[in-house]
Amino acid sequence: MKRLVTITLVFCCASAFAQQTETELIRSAFRLEKKAVVAQFLQLSDADAGKFWPIYEKYEQERVAQVGNRRLQLIDTYTKKYETMDDASADKLVAESAAIQKKEIAVRDKYYGLVKKGVSTNVAARFYQIEDVVSVATRMELYNQLPMLQKK
């Protein structure tokens, strides 16, 4: 899990400065590490794995498209503006952060239902649990690395 968070940090830091090709390489490394964490946690039988991983791949594609890219854009905007942020910009960033978190939960909820239907309730619940843990750990590490707004 610690390695996953480290890769996330490298990706987030690099995303602001790296070229598109480098960003995609880091993103790919993060996805592989995350998938390994999920696999280790779920401990699926061969039969369940055959049903689960295609659903999970679609989940990851949707999560990245609807959440990951937005979160990276938000981080990029924040790191460029945090020192000079006015109230209107702060409101906009907070609203976007909340919207991203809601979308992340909505995507996870959607795929909980798909995993439940396609595999089992137990696997779906464990999928939801590990995805929540990874999300919280990643956000916590990001918050620890990002500079905080200063009192005016």
C-alpha positions in Angstrom: 0.0 0.0 0.0 2.9 2.4 0.9 4.4 1.8 -2.6 1.1 2.5 -4.2 0.9 5.8 -2.4 4.5 6.6 -3.4 3.7 5.9 -7.0 0.6 8.1 -6.7 2.7 11.0 -5.4 5.3 10.6 -8.1 2.5 10.6 -10.7 0.8 13.7 -9.2 4.1 15.6 -8.9 5.2 14.6 -12.4 1.9 15.4 -14.0 2.4 19.1 -13.5 5.9 19.0 -15.0 6.2 15.9 -17.2 5.5 15.5 -20.9 2.4 13.5 -21.9 4.5 10.3 -22.6 6.1 10.4 -19.1 2.7 11.0 -17.5 1.2 8.0 -19.3 4.1 5.8 -18.1 3.7 6.8 -14.5 -0.1 6.4 -14.8 0.4 2.9 -16.2 2.8 2.0 -13.3 0.2 3.3 -10.8 -2.5 1.2 -12.4 -0.4 -2.0 -12.3 0.6 -1.4 -8.7 -3.0 -0.7 -7.7 -4.3 -3.8 -9.5 -1.7 -5.9 -7.6 -3.0 -4.4 -4.3 -6.6 -5.2 -5.3 -5.7 -8.7 -6.3 -3.8 -9.4 -3.1 -6.7 -8.1 -1.0 -9.5 -9.9 -2.9 -7.7 -13.4 -3.2 -10.2 -14.5 -6.0 -10.7 -18.0 -7.1 -9.9 -18.6 -10.8 -13.6 -18.7 -11.6 -14.3 -15.4 -9.8 -11.2 -13.8 -11.3 -12.4 -14.6 -14.8 -15.6 -12.7 -14.1 -14.2 -9.9 -11.9 -11.2 -8.5 -13.9 -13.0 -7.5 -17.1 -15.5 -5.6 -14.9 -12.6 -4.0 -12.9 -10.8 -2.9 -16.1 -14.0 -1.1 -17.2 -14.2 0.4 -13.7 -10.6 1.7 -13.9 -11.2 3.2 -17.3 -14.3 5.0 -16.1 -12.7 6.1 -12.9 -9.7 7.6 -14.6 -11.8 9.3 -17.2 -14.4 10.7 -14.8 -12.3 11.2 -11.6 -8.6 10.7 -12.1 -8.2 13.3 -14.9 -10.3 15.8 -13.1 -8.4 15.3 -9.8 -5.1 15.8 -11.6 -6.4 19.0 -13.2 -7.5 20.3 -9.8 -4.1 19.6 -8.3 -2.4 21.3 -11.1 -4.7 24.4 -10.8 -4.2 24.4 -7.0 -0.4 24.2 -7.1 -0.3 27.1 -9.6 -2.7 29.3 -7.6 -2.5 28.5 -3.9 -0.1 31.3 -3.0 -2.3 34.0 -4.6 -5.8 32.4 -4.3 -8.7 34.7 -3.9 -12.0 33.8 -2.4 -13.8 33.1 -5.7 -11.0 30.8 -6.8 -11.1 29.0 -3.4 -14.8 28.5 -3.7 -14.4 27.1 -7.2 -11.7 24.7 -6.2 -13.6 23.5 -3.1 -16.7 22.9 -5.3 -14.7 21.0 -7.8 -13.1 18.9 -5.1 -16.5 18.0 -3.7 -17.8 17.2 -7.1 -14.9 14.9 -7.8 -15.4 13.0 -4.6 -19.1 12.6 -5.3 -18.3 11.3 -8.8 -15.8 8.9 -7.4 -18.3 7.4 -5.0 -21.0 7.3 -7.8 -18.6 5.4 -10.1 -17.7 3.0 -7.3 -21.3 2.5 -6.4 -22.1 1.7 -10.0 -19.4 -0.9 -10.2 -20.3 -2.4 -6.9 -23.6 -3.3 -8.5 -22.0 -4.7 -11.6 -19.5 -6.8 -9.6 -22.4 -8.0 -7.3 -24.4 -9.0 -10.3 -21.5 -10.5 -12.3 -19.5 -12.2 -9.5 -21.0 -12.1 -6.0 -22.1 -9.8 -3.2 -19.0 -10.8 -1.1 -16.6 -10.0 -3.9 -18.4 -6.7 -4.6 -18.2 -5.7 -0.9 -14.5 -6.4 -0.8 -14.0 -4.6 -4.1 -15.8 -1.5 -2.6 -13.8 -1.8 0.6 -10.3 -1.9 -1.0 -11.2 0.8 -3.5 -12.3 3.0 -0.6 -9.1 2.3 1.3 -6.9 3.1 -1.7 -8.8 6.3 -2.4 -8.5 7.5 1.2 -4.8 6.6 1.5 -4.1 8.3 -1.8 -6.0 11.5 -0.8 -4.3 11.6 2.6 -0.9 11.3 1.1 -1.7 14.0 -1.5 -2.9 16.3 1.3 0.3 15.7 3.2 2.4 16.7 0.1 0.4 19.7 -1.1 1.0 23.1 0.5 -1.9 24.3 2.5 -3.6 27.7 1.9 -2.2 30.4 4.1 -4.2 32.7 6.3 -4.6 36.1 4.7 
